[in-house]
Amino acid sequence: MPTAMAIEGASLSLAPSGMEFVEGVSASMRPVEAVIRELAQSDVPVLVLAETGAGKRATAERIHAMSGRREQPFRWLQCLSAEPDDLEAVCGNGFEGTLYLDEVADLDAAGQARLLEALPRTNGNGTQGHGARLICGSARELEAEVKAGRLREDLYYRISSVCLRLPPLRQRKEDIPGLMEYFLHKHAREFRLAVPVVSPATQRLFQDYAWPGNLRELEDATRVLVALGDEQIAMGGLRVLLRKPDADGGGTISLKAAARAASREAERELILKALTRTRWNRRRAAEQLQISYKALLYKLKQIRCEGYGAS
């Protein structure tokens, strides 16, 4: 089995990414998987282009796991926080496994120069000789980065012998049911809970949503479903988060944020039900909810329902 370990205090890691490659059934993924199988049979440098959260590192791990280097370590380096020593560490010391550079365009000029010096040389046919098998990932178009002067042209040609594009999740909607099932079982094992049964309404929501955060966002959402246990409560929060653009554009879902959103939604539903039972009498509703009248007024203002009911 490949070595799996993390190096404390550095950007370099030999640990698995946490997001596994899951085969799809969509028309856009079948040719990608065919190319992955072919790439696994060679050592040609590969550039994986995809949106954030679409599974670039998982794809690199998949290529490694299917290759002749599968018994050797898989290393990955987050280029945004990479130090010069990290670049030398991943490329040197006779390392013969697979090296994945995450968001390679994030390297500064000095880092790019150091990487060029450290990279294993390629043979005339474009494959690498002795040394690490190189796979790079980027959410940006590297040709545009070269034209803008942010990425060295010679480095670009060294890392892009083959360019593999991964489709975003919104272009492979047929894969969502299978991915949901996979992630639900994965996190049920993680939390040691039963696999929840997902209602048709929730399945439709997941199918119709655009998933700007791609696979990572979908996995986060299914993890919330498992962790909170009650689909009605979980979806109360998730509906808010799934329809609200993420502030940093990443599209990820925090379990804590989902729990807070679910709690607010559940509280809103309880308040409105109490008001309905008491024919919109806020004082009686407060008594049923076992809170003060003042607290109910505050909560009604929080959920923008201050006009509901009579005192």
Sequence and secondary structure as in RCSB ss.txt:
>XXXX:A:sequence
MPTAMAIEGASLSLAPSGMEFVEGVSASMRPVEAVIRELAQSDVPVLVLAETGAGKRATAERIHAMSGRREQPFR
WLQCLSAEPDDLEAVCGNGFEGTLYLDEVADLDAAGQARLLEALPRTNGNGTQGHGARLICGSARELEAEVKAGR
LREDLYYRISSVCLRLPPLRQRKEDIPGLMEYFLHKHAREFRLAVPVVSPATQRLFQDYAWPGNLRELEDATRVL
VALGDEQIAMGGLRVLLRKPDADGGGTISLKAAARAASREAERELILKALTRTRWNRRRAAEQLQISYKALLYKL
KQIRCEGYGAS
>XXXX:A:secstr
     B TTSSEE S  S       STTTHHHHHHHHHHTTS   EEEE  TTS HHHHHHHHHHHSTTTTS EE
EEEGGG  HHHHHHHH TT  SEEEEETGGG  HHHHHHHHHHS  B TTS B SS EEEEEESS HHHHHHTTS
S HHHHHHH SEEEE   GGG GGGHHHHHHHHHHHHHHHHT       HHHHHHHHHS  TTHHHHHHHHHHHH
HHH  HHHHHHHHHHHHTS  TTS     HHHHHHHHHHHHHHHHHHHHHHHTTTBHHHHHHHHTS HHHHHHHH
HHTT TTSSB 
